[in-house]
Every structure is written in structure tokens, then in C-alpha cells.
Amino acid sequence: GPDHIVTTALLPQLPPHHLSITLEPLTLVNIMAFISESLRKPMDAAGGEKRPLREDPNIRGLAELILRKTAGSPLFVAQVRLAYLVSRGIAG
């Protein structure tokens, strides 16, 4: 809150600091890996792993669409991914 020591005592003493972070656009391969990892299927009933989704041709199509819509911006890619997961009830 406003009475916290960082706000009341320390923050005004800090010199102004300008921080700039440059994020390079993600490539199609980066986006495919991100989607695949996000949608990874759990292990099946027998205890073996299911085939990774990145081998699924649908992952490439989705990644291409996301790349076109976001120009590879990591922040926009993450937002599109989150919106998709929320719409499917996977994340909240």
C-alpha cells in the first residue's frame, strides 16, 4: 500500500531509470514449439506418452495463422495463446 517502506522512503530516493527491452519476433518454428508445449497431451492410461502435438499438421497451420496475425510479436503470440486456452477451458 501507500505506507509501504518502498513507496514512502526508498522509491523517492532512487534515481530515474529508463529500461528498454527489445524482443525479436518469434519464428514459425518458435511459435509451433510454443503451441505444442501449451497443448501437450497428458500421458495416456497405459503410462506411455502420446505423440507430441508438434508432429500434428494442425499445429503448423495454427502457428502460421498466429504468425500472420501477430507478426511474431512475443507478447501478442502469448496473448493469442492465452485467449485460445481460455476459450477452450484449458486456462483461466
C-alpha positions as CSV (number, residue, x, y, z in Angstrom):
1,G,0.0,0.0,0.0
2,P,0.9,3.7,0.0
3,D,2.5,3.3,3.5
4,H,4.9,0.6,2.5
5,I,8.6,1.4,3.1
6,V,9.4,1.1,-0.6
7,T,6.8,3.6,-1.6
8,T,7.3,6.1,1.3
9,A,11.0,6.0,1.9
10,L,13.0,4.2,-0.7
11,L,11.3,4.9,-4.0
12,P,11.7,8.7,-4.0
13,Q,15.4,8.3,-3.3
14,L,16.0,6.2,-6.4
15,P,17.4,7.9,-9.5
16,P,15.2,7.8,-12.6
17,H,15.9,4.7,-14.5
18,H,14.8,4.1,-18.1
19,L,14.6,0.5,-19.1
20,S,14.2,-0.6,-22.7
21,I,13.8,-4.3,-23.6
22,T,13.9,-5.3,-27.3
23,L,12.2,-8.6,-28.2
24,E,12.9,-10.2,-31.5
25,P,9.9,-11.6,-33.4
26,L,9.3,-15.3,-33.0
27,T,9.8,-17.6,-36.0
28,L,7.3,-20.1,-37.2
29,V,9.3,-22.9,-35.5
30,N,9.3,-20.9,-32.2
31,I,5.5,-20.5,-32.4
32,M,5.0,-24.2,-33.3
33,A,7.1,-25.2,-30.3
34,F,5.2,-22.8,-28.0
35,I,1.8,-24.1,-29.2
36,S,2.8,-27.7,-29.0
37,E,4.1,-27.3,-25.5
38,S,1.0,-25.4,-24.4
39,L,-1.3,-28.1,-25.8
40,R,0.7,-31.2,-24.9
41,K,-1.5,-34.1,-24.2
42,P,-1.1,-35.8,-20.8
43,M,0.2,-39.3,-20.6
44,D,-2.3,-42.0,-21.7
45,A,-3.8,-44.6,-19.4
46,A,-1.1,-47.1,-20.0
47,G,1.5,-44.6,-18.8
48,G,3.2,-44.0,-22.1
49,E,3.4,-40.6,-23.6
50,K,1.1,-39.7,-26.5
51,R,2.6,-38.4,-29.7
52,P,3.7,-34.7,-29.3
53,L,1.3,-32.3,-31.0
54,R,4.1,-30.5,-32.8
55,E,4.0,-33.6,-35.1
56,D,0.4,-32.8,-35.8
57,P,-0.1,-30.9,-39.1
58,N,-2.7,-28.8,-37.5
59,I,-0.1,-27.2,-35.2
60,R,1.7,-25.8,-38.2
61,G,-1.5,-24.3,-39.6
62,L,-2.4,-22.7,-36.3
63,A,1.2,-21.4,-35.9
64,E,1.1,-19.9,-39.5
65,L,-2.1,-18.1,-38.7
66,I,-0.8,-16.8,-35.4
67,L,2.4,-15.6,-37.1
68,R,0.4,-13.8,-39.8
69,K,-1.8,-12.1,-37.2
70,T,0.9,-11.2,-34.7
71,A,3.9,-10.6,-37.0
72,G,5.7,-12.9,-34.5
73,S,5.5,-10.4,-31.6
74,P,6.2,-12.5,-28.5
75,L,3.7,-10.5,-26.4
76,F,0.9,-10.8,-29.0
77,V,1.7,-14.5,-29.5
78,A,1.4,-15.1,-25.8
79,Q,-1.9,-13.2,-25.7
80,V,-3.4,-15.1,-28.6
81,R,-2.3,-18.4,-27.0
82,L,-3.8,-17.4,-23.7
83,A,-7.1,-16.4,-25.3
84,Y,-7.3,-19.7,-27.2
85,L,-6.6,-21.7,-24.0
86,V,-9.2,-19.7,-22.0
87,S,-11.8,-20.2,-24.8
88,R,-11.2,-24.0,-24.6
89,G,-11.5,-24.0,-20.8
90,I,-7.8,-25.1,-20.5
91,A,-6.7,-22.0,-18.7
92,G,-8.4,-19.4,-16.7
